[in-house]
Amino acid sequence: MELFERRYGTASTIITGQLPCSSWHDLFPDPTLADAILDRVVHNAQKFNISGESMRKILAERDAD
């Protein structure tokens, strides 16, 4: 929470992961804290959902040939 509080409105923060946003609340034991953090993360955010085949799988198959 402190990290997001310090950076909120002053600096960019990039967050990556494989967990869908709809499951983020499950990561926090305290729902109030989850709401506070996620409000700061999502407000003014640009979200990119990337889909497709795993690059590790593609490269492994290419290297196996």
C-alpha positions in Angstrom: 0.0 0.0 0.0 2.8 2.4 0.9 4.4 2.0 -2.6 1.2 2.8 -4.4 0.5 5.7 -2.0 3.9 7.3 -2.7 3.7 6.8 -6.5 0.0 7.7 -6.9 -0.4 10.7 -9.2 3.4 11.3 -9.4 5.0 8.3 -11.2 4.1 5.5 -13.6 3.9 2.0 -12.3 3.9 -1.1 -14.5 2.2 -4.3 -13.1 2.3 -7.5 -15.0 0.9 -10.9 -14.1 -1.1 -13.8 -15.3 -4.0 -13.4 -12.8 -7.1 -11.8 -14.2 -8.1 -8.5 -12.6 -11.4 -10.0 -11.4 -9.3 -12.3 -9.1 -7.1 -9.5 -7.6 -9.3 -9.1 -4.5 -8.6 -12.7 -3.5 -4.9 -11.9 -3.1 -5.5 -9.6 -0.1 -6.6 -10.9 3.3 -8.2 -7.5 4.2 -11.0 -6.4 1.8 -10.7 -2.8 2.9 -7.0 -2.8 2.1 -7.7 -4.5 -1.2 -10.2 -1.8 -2.2 -7.7 0.9 -1.3 -4.8 -0.6 -3.3 -6.9 -1.6 -6.3 -8.6 1.8 -6.5 -5.2 3.4 -6.8 -4.0 0.8 -9.3 -7.0 0.9 -11.6 -7.8 4.6 -11.5 -6.3 6.2 -14.6 -4.8 2.8 -15.7 -4.3 1.6 -19.1 -4.9 -2.2 -19.3 -3.6 -4.4 -22.0 -4.8 -8.0 -22.2 -2.4 -10.1 -24.2 -3.5 -13.5 -25.5 -2.1 -16.1 -27.7 0.4 -18.9 -27.7 3.2 -18.8 -25.1 6.5 -17.5 -26.5 8.3 -20.1 -24.4 6.4 -22.9 -26.2 6.9 -21.4 -29.6 10.7 -20.9 -29.1 11.0 -24.4 -27.6 9.3 -26.0 -30.6 11.4 -23.9 -33.0 14.6 -24.9 -31.2 13.6 -28.6 -31.2 13.5 -28.6 -35.0 
